Amino acid sequence: MERLIADLPGWVTSIALIAAAITVALLVHRLAFSLARRAAAHSKGQLDDIVIRRLYRPARWLLVAIALSFIQPGLDLGTSGTRAWAQAAGLLVPGLIGWMLVALLGVIFDWVLLRADVTVADNLRARRRRTRASILHRIIVFVVLAITFCLMLMSIPSVRSIGVTLIASAGLAALAVGAAAQPALKNLIAGIQMAFSEPIRLDDVVIVEGEWGRIEDIRLTYVVVRIWDDRRLVVPVSQFLEKPFQNWTRETSQLLGSVFWYLDPAADIPRLRAKLEELVKANPRWDGRFCNLQVTDTKPEAIEVRGLMTAKDASTAFDLRCDIREGLLAYIRQEMPEALVRTRGLLDFTPTRVESDPSS
């Protein structure tokens, strides 16, 4: 048997060794992750589930690469085969290591998102953590991928020689690229700055370009705002650092809402104020902080009456305002019709004197 194996061509033996190494690596990977899943099933935490899910695929091919590196000295590759093997290893190993690093960063990112629960009532701290983790995760992943790509290129001799040749003109090239990519670099730097200054966070309620919406996603160069009617407004990151905008949840989500009515000057304001307080206090959307009704302006044909009420967040405040507006209008229509705006006029019934015609 040994003599038969020895009589086989070298390339057949090499293929057999490669196939055996790949098979063993895949079996080890499958066995290791099967045991890990069983252990995770008996664990109460979710970190182990995140690790298994994120590392499953990169770990498989990294084990295959390790197994192939062990058998490489025993392969009959020849001079050209050894050179090709080294070239492939120079490309694949940095790529696999970069893939594993990205997966580990994903584990950390998922763990931060798991710890930052935004479903609670006061989720300001959780949204802050999610925003910072999201931006920093994208920045670090970008850096890892850039370094991985450079290492893969450096393994190619022709690329290394070209790179040395281009160093002399790197200064002019950098100036040209910098001038051409100024908007992109500007937004990229603004994205890094936003991770620490935090003018906006995920799920913040903002008014940008006259549109009301929530921050749905923050990328390195742009921000996606989900508008109230499910449209998406894509805004460059730099705009949030250079132009004013409204952030309704910067420190807290609580909001003071206002409702306006235009009524007749003869309206009984104390009676309306009492009805407003009754409607607001009976509404479950009111957070119990404040409510009031005042005459805020007078016009030639009507008076402006403003009602103020508080709610826990912007969406609830909007619904509360609609409820109170409808409720007070129904009360005025049914119980106080004299409060509706009326147009007044003076009718003069003084009889006019008609002179007779002297010719008749």
Secondary structure, 3 states (H helix, E strand, C coil): CHHHHHHCCHHHHHHHHHHHHHHHHHHHHHHHHHHHHHHHHCCCCCHHHHHHHHHHHHHHHHHHHHHHHHHHHHCCCHHHHHHHHHHHHHHHHHHHHHHHHHHHHHHHHHHHHHHCCCCCCCCHHHHHHHHHHHHHHHHHHHHHHHHHHHHHHHCCHHHHHHHHHHHHHHHHHHHHHHHHCHHHHHHHHHHHHHHHHCCCCCCCEEEECCEEEEEEEECCCEEEEEECCCCEEEEECCHHHHCCCEECCCCCCCEEEEEEEEECCCCCHHHHHHHHHHHHHHCCCCCCCCEEEEEEEECCCCEEEEEEEEECCHHHHHHHHHHHHHHHHHHHHHHCHHHCCCCCCCCCCCCCCCCCCCCC
